[in-house]
Amino acid sequence: MSIDLEDFRVPHGDGFKLKGRPTRVKPVCKSKKQYHKMLMQHVETLSSLQRLHYASGRHALLLIFQGMDSAGKDGAIRHVMSGVNPQGCEVFSFKQPSAEELEHDFLWRTTCRLPERGRIGIFNRSYYEEVLVLRVHPELLRLQKLSEELEEGESLWEDRYQSINDLERHLYQNSTRTVKVFLHLSKDEQRKRFLERIDEPDKNWKFSLGDIHERRFWDQYKEAYEECLGATSTSHSPWYVVPADDKDTARLIVSSIVVDALSKLKMSYPVTTPKRRTELKAIRKSVERQPAASR
């Protein structure tokens, strides 16, 4: 199976439904051996592109991962980005906002973590939590100390979608490319993974009672995601819905998305000027004249 990324891209506009997107597709590879080989090829390509990206220093790449609990965000990030130089990549996980963060607008805490040019920034959850978790649990809005006009206004969510779209367009116009991945997990597969976290000692640390609590709101989260994805998937900052029931296939699709995003950037290694070349030649001669170290 070849990977056509357009199969996973979300069109902009109302009416997007996750029901039409599978949580499992035909495996890309026929065996584990083939999977590891293909993933390694993607990782090596990504590593090469990342070095060029870092040296070029003209763009930043922001990767956003969202999904239900146990959808595989951590694993996808760990496997896909395994070959990337840590100097050129930073990962941030956004959980419950702190007291300081609640004193600012809903985009503040993530804006402070945006990648600089030449780097890749990865958000494990992101500002999208502000139109997902808060949409499902509107009582949490009180913690943000919004004015009554904002908190009770009918256009709150539409306004936040617009703020997000404006931010991502601003980033695009200032050389930051934003790519967003929603790991699409089925409710049955989540149940299976929760049970594994309970039954397997080395996975116990991953499980919390909060996961079970949020599972009760599965349908509400699904509706919130559908509206959010359709409203904020744009030509310059697209959403990709990646089937997540099969972790191997999901990681290959994610790695293809990241490679594609970097490949589309206009990058080149800095060109050495004649003056700099003359300096390097002089330095070379100086090094050559130095005696070799004795053993």
C-alpha positions in Angstrom: 0.0 0.0 0.0 1.4 3.4 -1.0 0.7 6.4 1.2 -1.4 9.2 -0.4 -1.5 12.0 2.1 -4.5 13.6 0.5 -6.5 10.6 1.8 -5.9 11.9 5.3 -6.1 15.6 4.8 -9.2 17.4 6.2 -11.0 19.9 4.0 -11.8 23.3 5.4 -15.4 24.1 6.2 -18.5 22.9 8.0 -19.9 19.4 7.8 -16.7 17.5 8.4 -17.5 14.1 10.1 -15.1 11.6 11.6 -17.6 8.8 10.8 -16.3 8.9 7.3 -12.7 8.5 8.3 -11.5 5.0 9.3 -9.6 4.3 12.5 -7.8 1.4 10.8 -6.7 1.0 7.2 -5.0 -1.8 5.2 -1.4 -2.1 6.6 1.2 -0.3 4.7 3.7 -3.2 5.3 3.2 -7.0 5.2 5.5 -7.8 8.0 7.3 -6.3 11.0 10.6 -6.5 9.2 9.3 -4.5 6.3 7.7 -2.0 8.7 11.0 -1.4 10.5 12.9 -1.0 7.2 10.4 1.5 5.9 10.3 3.5 9.1 14.1 3.6 9.2 14.1 4.9 5.6 11.7 7.7 6.7 13.7 8.4 9.8 16.9 8.7 7.7 15.3 11.0 5.2 13.9 13.1 8.0 17.3 13.3 9.7 18.9 14.5 6.4 16.1 17.1 5.9 16.4 18.3 9.5 20.1 18.9 9.1 19.4 21.0 6.0 16.5 22.8 7.8 18.8 23.6 10.7 21.6 24.8 8.5 19.4 26.9 6.3 17.7 28.6 9.2 15.0 30.3 7.2 11.9 28.4 8.3 10.5 26.9 11.5 8.3 23.8 11.5 5.5 23.3 14.1 4.0 19.8 14.5 0.9 19.5 16.5 -0.4 16.2 17.8 -3.9 15.8 19.2 -6.0 12.7 19.9 -8.1 10.9 22.5 -6.3 9.4 25.5 -4.0 6.5 24.5 -4.2 7.4 20.8 -0.4 7.0 20.6 0.8 10.6 20.5 3.9 9.9 22.6 4.8 6.7 20.7 4.4 8.4 17.3 6.6 11.3 18.4 9.3 9.0 19.8 9.5 6.7 16.8 9.2 9.2 14.0 11.6 11.7 15.5 14.1 9.2 16.7 16.8 10.2 14.2 16.4 14.0 14.6 19.3 15.9 16.3 18.0 17.1 19.7 19.6 20.5 19.1 17.2 21.2 16.3 14.0 19.9 17.9 12.0 20.6 21.0 8.9 18.7 22.4 6.4 20.4 24.7 3.4 18.6 26.4 0.6 20.9 27.5 -1.5 19.6 30.3 -3.7 21.5 32.8 -2.8 25.2 32.7 -1.0 26.7 35.7 -2.2 29.7 37.7 0.1 32.0 35.8 -1.1 30.7 32.4 -4.7 31.2 33.4 -4.0 34.9 33.9 -3.2 35.3 30.2 -5.2 34.8 27.0 -5.7 31.2 25.8 -2.9 31.3 23.2 -0.2 32.7 25.5 1.3 29.6 27.0 1.8 27.9 23.7 3.0 31.0 21.9 5.9 31.2 24.3 7.0 27.8 23.1 6.9 28.3 19.3 10.0 27.1 17.4 12.6 29.5 16.1 13.8 29.4 12.5 15.8 26.4 11.8 14.1 24.3 14.4 11.2 21.8 14.7 8.7 22.4 17.5 6.4 19.6 18.6 3.3 20.2 20.6 1.9 17.1 22.4 -1.6 18.6 22.8 -1.7 22.3 22.2 -3.9 25.4 22.1 -6.5 23.2 20.5 -7.3 22.0 24.0 -9.0 25.3 24.5 -11.7 24.5 21.9 -11.9 20.8 22.8 -11.6 20.2 26.6 -13.3 23.5 27.4 -16.0 22.7 24.8 -16.8 19.4 26.6 -16.3 21.0 30.1 -17.5 24.6 29.8 -17.5 24.9 33.6 -13.7 25.2 33.3 -14.1 28.5 31.6 -14.6 30.1 35.0 -11.0 29.5 35.8 -10.0 31.7 32.9 -11.7 34.8 34.5 -13.3 35.8 31.2 -15.7 38.7 31.2 -19.4 37.7 31.3 -19.8 39.0 27.8 -17.2 36.5 26.6 -18.1 33.6 28.8 -21.8 33.7 27.9 -21.4 34.9 24.3 -22.8 32.6 21.6 -19.8 33.2 19.4 -17.1 32.1 21.9 -16.0 29.0 20.0 -16.2 30.6 16.5 -14.1 33.5 17.8 -11.5 31.1 19.2 -11.4 29.2 15.9 -10.8 32.6 14.2 -8.1 33.5 16.6 -6.3 30.2 15.9 -6.6 30.6 12.2 -5.3 34.1 12.4 -2.3 32.9 14.5 -1.5 30.1 12.1 -1.7 32.5 9.1 0.5 34.9 10.9 3.0 32.2 11.5 2.9 31.1 7.9 3.5 34.6 6.7 6.6 34.7 9.0 8.1 31.4 7.8 6.7 29.0 10.3 4.9 26.0 8.8 2.3 24.4 10.9 1.2 20.7 10.4 -1.5 19.2 12.6 -2.1 15.5 13.2 -5.2 14.0 14.8 -4.6 10.4 15.7 -8.0 8.8 15.1 -8.6 6.0 17.6 -11.7 3.9 18.0 -13.5 3.5 21.3 -13.0 -0.2 21.3 -9.2 0.1 20.7 -9.0 2.7 23.5 -10.7 0.2 25.8 -8.1 -2.5 24.8 -5.2 -0.1 25.5 -6.6 1.0 28.9 -6.8 -2.7 29.9 -3.2 -3.3 28.8 -2.1 -0.3 31.0 -3.9 -1.9 34.0 -2.7 -5.5 33.3 0.9 -4.9 32.3 3.1 -3.6 35.2 5.5 -1.6 33.0 2.5 0.3 31.6 0.7 1.0 34.9 2.3 4.4 35.1 0.5 5.5 32.0 -3.0 4.9 33.5 -5.0 7.3 35.6 -8.6 7.4 36.8 -9.0 10.7 34.9 -8.7 8.7 31.6 -11.7 6.7 32.5 -13.6 9.8 33.6 -13.0 11.5 30.2 -13.9 8.3 28.3 -17.5 8.9 29.4 -17.5 12.0 27.2 -16.4 10.2 24.1 -19.3 11.4 21.9 -19.0 15.0 23.1 -15.2 15.0 22.3 -15.9 13.5 18.9 -18.4 16.3 18.1 -15.9 18.9 19.4 -13.1 17.5 17.2 -15.3 17.4 14.1 -16.2 21.0 14.4 -12.7 22.1 15.3 -10.9 20.1 12.5 -13.3 21.5 9.8 -13.0 25.1 11.1 -9.2 25.2 11.4 -7.9 23.0 8.6 -6.5 25.4 6.0 -4.3 25.3 2.9 -1.3 26.7 4.8 -2.0 24.8 8.1 -3.7 21.5 7.3 -5.1 18.9 9.6 -4.5 15.2 8.9 -6.7 12.5 10.4 -4.4 9.5 10.8 -6.0 6.1 11.6 -4.5 5.1 14.9 -5.8 1.6 15.8 -2.7 0.1 14.1 0.3 1.9 15.7 2.8 0.8 13.0 0.7 2.1 10.1 -0.1 5.3 12.0 3.7 5.9 12.5 4.5 5.4 8.9 1.7 7.8 7.9 2.9 10.4 10.4 6.5 10.1 9.3 5.4 10.6 5.7 3.5 13.7 6.7 6.6 15.2 8.4 8.9 14.3 5.5 6.5 15.9 3.1 6.2 19.1 5.1 10.0 19.5 5.3 10.5 18.6 1.6 8.2 21.4 0.5 10.4 24.1 2.2 12.8 26.0 0.1 16.0 25.2 1.9 19.7 25.2 1.0 23.0 25.1 2.8 24.6 28.5 3.3 26.9 29.4 0.4 30.5 30.1 1.4 31.6 33.5 0.1 35.0 34.0 -1.7 36.3 35.9 1.3 35.3 33.1 3.7 36.8 30.5 1.4 40.2 32.4 1.5 40.0 32.4 5.3 39.3 28.7 5.4 42.3 28.0 3.2 44.6 30.0 5.4 43.3 28.2 8.5 43.9 24.9 6.7 47.5 25.7 6.0 47.9 26.7 9.7 46.5 23.4 10.8 48.7 21.5 8.4 51.8 23.2 9.8 51.0 22.0 13.3 52.9 18.9 14.4 51.0 15.7 14.7 50.3 14.6 18.3 52.6 11.9 19.6 51.0 8.6 20.5 
